Amino acid sequence: MRLLSLIFALAFLSFSSNAQQNLTAETLMQFERVSGEKISPDGSSITYNVRAYDLKSNKGNTDIYRINTSGGNMIRLAGSPNNEWGAQWRPDGNRIGYLTTVKGSTQIWEMDKDGSNKTQLSSFKGSITNFGYSPKGGYVWFTSDVKMDKTAAEMHPDLPEVKARVSDGLMVRHWNQWHDYAYSHLFIQKINNGNTIGTPKDVMKGERFDTPLNPFGGAEHIAFSYDEKYVAYTCKKLHGTAYTKSTNSDIYLYDIHTEQTENLSMGMEGYDVNPVFSPDGKKLMWLSMETPGYESDRNRMVIYDLSFKKKEVDVIPNFDYSISSASFGSNSNETFFIASKEATYQIFTFSLNKKNKKPLRQITNETANIRSFDLAKTRKGTVMIASMQNMSKPTEVYKVDLSTGALNKITKVNDPLLSRIKMGKVEKRMIKTSDNQDMLTWVIYPPNFDPKKKYPTLLYCQGGPQSPVSQFFSYRWNFQMMAANGYIVVAPNRRGLPSFGEKWNDDIKGDWGGQAMKDLLSAIDEVAKEPFVDRDKLGAVGASFGGYSVFWLAGNHNKRFKSFIAHCGVFNLESMYGSTEETFFVNQDMDGAYWDKPKPVSYTKHSPHTYVENWDTPILVIHNEKDYRVPLTQGLEAFTAAQLLGVQSRLLYFPDEGHWVGKPQNAVLWQREFFAWLDKYLK
């Protein structure tokens, strides 16, 4: 019986290796998503999250795994039907803390290194959203929502069934949800060997502010000093309309013993985020944007001397790239960070030692995105692990050789599935723009590409507007999925995208419909010269600013394209200004409000709705009810215009999604409608 099983297994492996499949929407949902890698204090083991989705139940579940740094002895530590995530090694290395909903509300639990002996650490009255240990293990910090505002029913107790809202300022909704009358506060709790001592202390008691920053901030916004005297946190201490107009978050230092709070970044008017203490306790590092109201400004490294209360801003001279995360090494004069460079994300190191003549060094040089890293500061030095992905492979965890930059793959969560899928070639091309600049453009070819054939070709228009077309593996805008459906994909890093220096990034400001649109056309025009591109079957697709780009191209493409798809795109800049939630974004990008005198040219020259009389090409408009960044009315306005103009058009509407599409069955439907529309007009 064992022999028959072995023969069958070998036959199956042989068949699967020789009969690779093209990527499908259903297969894409089978990929398991790796995140949250954390290395043990001695550098020998790694914990990480794996999230899997079930299409039938339309749900996802997250489990926690552990693996040796060498890549062996992989085990599942926590894998109940409830979600478990956010594993953190206790500083002594003997236990692992994590979050779970196993008893209803989200609480902190601990377990042994093999997943046994699970015990509940916290019993907080509310759900916990983030947590971490202090460096010596004497405290645990966590964040939880504290209700501070009254609902309309609470203001009028004789009307208990009303669902109305009463507000005297903006920021009543953000990205994909209305404000829930609560604020995320930071708490610290004394602990001793798995037991809590006393009651948690609310560091922000009585404050109507949030840490981490909503809606995307996490544990990286909070740090504990090594001597356990201070906790630093990120907060934008503004409320209502003032909050919508500003990016002025600050780094606050809370003294645990005196209970006094100090603003360390006072006078720095842009985003200040991600505090990190040095191991010697003398420095605090954070990331800072210089320009007020500019959410896509270059992130600079700031070093604050805790003894002398002095800060040095932009400590890396002549570094023209934005930093996304940073940490100290085992040496307090050694820093490591991730920065976007030439449409990839790489790891760098910078020495704070003034005597070092070459303080900056790029460690990795992969055609890939390093998404995050973690360090173990051992007696033998710094051990680093990192998560990495590219356009053809989802995220896995690697060990980084800090001397050579080599990455050794540790986790292989998706290798069995990848072995059955045929991926297309990804090519890097440099294309000249209309103003004679070099523009990095990715070209992705269908599997089994034949240069003697002609292929329909898609221009991918990136969103942001400042977010690079990097080596990302997307579960919606997946280039390999498009290639698997028989399309060549042209993905240019047009003007306004970071990783090519500040000027290239900033050139989009007040010029949405200008050089950036010329760059897009330069890319598709150049690739369309190839004999394998069918110039009569070109399409343009994109989301957010990419959707704006599609709407703008629809009125200005001079019959280049035969089909368009715009997802959650900006259509009318005036109505967008009046309905989006963070007004600092539109103030920055539009050069002001539409009622300003003189009126910014964005509203008269760059708004797609002013060119709608030229629309003559089939267009699919996709929009989501809970998108408050680019509100639903933008998509409805565009679809209404197309219908009344007699342009072939379709509306795909999701009532339960925000700016993105996250639910499994919605995601599959999105892909089916996406390719059905393209195939109808380009095949």
PyMOL commands that set and color helices and strands:
alter all, ss='L'
color gray80, all
select helices_A, chain A and resi 2-18+25-28+152-155+219-221+241-244+415-418+479-484+502-506+515-527+545-554+573-579+583-590+602-605+608-614+632-644+664-682
alter helices_A, ss='H'
color red, helices_A
select strands_A, chain A and resi 33-39+45-54+59-68+75-78+84-89+95-100+107-112+119-120+128-133+139-147+173-174+177-178+182-192+195-202+222-224+230-235+250-255+261-263+272-277+283-289+299-305+310-313+323-328+334-341+344-351+360-362+369-378+381-390+393-400+407-409+426-432+438-444+455-461+488-492+533-543+563-567+619-624+649-654
alter strands_A, ss='S'
color yellow, strands_A
deselect
rebuild
show_as cartoon
